[in-house]
Amino acid sequence: MSIKILQQYIWKKDFEKAEESLGIVVSISHKLDLAKFAGIAYTKMARLYHSHTNIQNAENYYKKAINEFLSADQQIGAAGAYLDLGALYNLIPDYAKSLAVSQKAVSIYLKNNSKEELGSC
């Protein structure tokens, strides 16, 4: 439920309320040992900042999302966040970083035999 509230604030582009809701989602996710949901929340927040060209905050949240997904053994979620981070690095442009994180996503997709997702790379 709280992730839906976060999403509403993101849609409204209410950064302050979104940050507050993010903290609640992450806290609940950790208390319930559901890091996957923290990863989803961090990804949503990263995309909000990414869409407003706030590179530093977007990068920070993508990295947090990746860590949460990996800690929850959600490899496909981590790969998606790596691809988003790669797109962010293309925006800068920092093609070396973009390639490096995109290769991490490809590696995960290959390891998990995720051919459909591999096409997005």
N, C-alpha and C positions, 0 to 999 in steps of 0.2 A: 504494500500500500504506500509506504513512504517513498518508494522509487517513482511511483506515479505522481506524487506531489512534486518531487524533484523535477520530473519531466515537464510538468506544467509551468514551473518557474523558468525552466530553460526555454520553453516555447515563447514565454512572455519576455524573454531576455532580461529577466530580473536577476542580475548577477548576485546581489547581496542575499536574497532569499534562496537562490539556488545553492550558494555556498553553505548556508545554514542547513538546508535540507540534505546536502551532500554529507555533512558531518553526522547527521542523524542516521542516514542510510549506512554509512561506513561503520558507525558505532554498533548499530543493531546487527549488521552482517558479521562483525567480529564476535559479538556476544553469542550469536547463534552458530558460529563456526561455518559461515556461508560466505567465504571470501569471494566466490564467483559474483555475488551481487554487488560487493564493493567494487570489483573490477568493472562491472557494467556501469555502475554509477560514475566511476572515475572516467570511463570512456565517454559517457554522455557529457560530462562537464568539460572534458578536453575538446570535444567537438564544438561545444559552445564557444570556447575561447579561440579555437582554430578558425571558426567561421567569422570571427571578429579580428582576425590577424593578431591576436595576442599570443605571440610565439612562445614566450617563456612559460606562461601558465598552461598553455596547451601541451607543451612538451612535458612539463612536470606531471600533469594528470595522465598523459598517455603512459609515462613510465610507471606511475603508481598503478595504473590499470594492469599493465603487463605483470608487475610483481604480484598483484592480487590473483590474477588468472593463473600464473605459474604456481603460486602457493596452494591453489585449489585444484591443481592438476587439470586445468581447463586450457589445454594446449591450443585449441582452435580459437578461443577467445583471445589468447595472447597473440596469436598470429594476426588476427584482425587488427588488434591495437598496434602491432608492429607496422602493418600496412598503412594505417592512419598516420602513424609517426613518420613513415617514409614520405607520405604526401605532404606533411607539414615541412619536412626538410627540403622538399622540392620547391616549396613556396619561398624559402629564404633567399636564394637557392644554395643548398649544400648537398650536392649530388653524391659525394662520397658517403656521407651519413645516410642519405636516402637509400643508396644501394646496399649499404651494410644492414640496415634494419629490414629492408625488403628481402634480402637473402635469408635472414632469420625466419621470416614468415614462410618463404618457399621451403626451407628446411623442415619446418614444422608440418606444413601441408604434405610434403613428400613422406615424412615419417609416419603420418597418420593416414596415408593413402586417400587424401581429400582432393580428388581430382577437380571437382567443381570449384572449390575455393581456390585451387591453384590457378585457375583461369583468370582470377581477379588480380593476379600479380603481374 
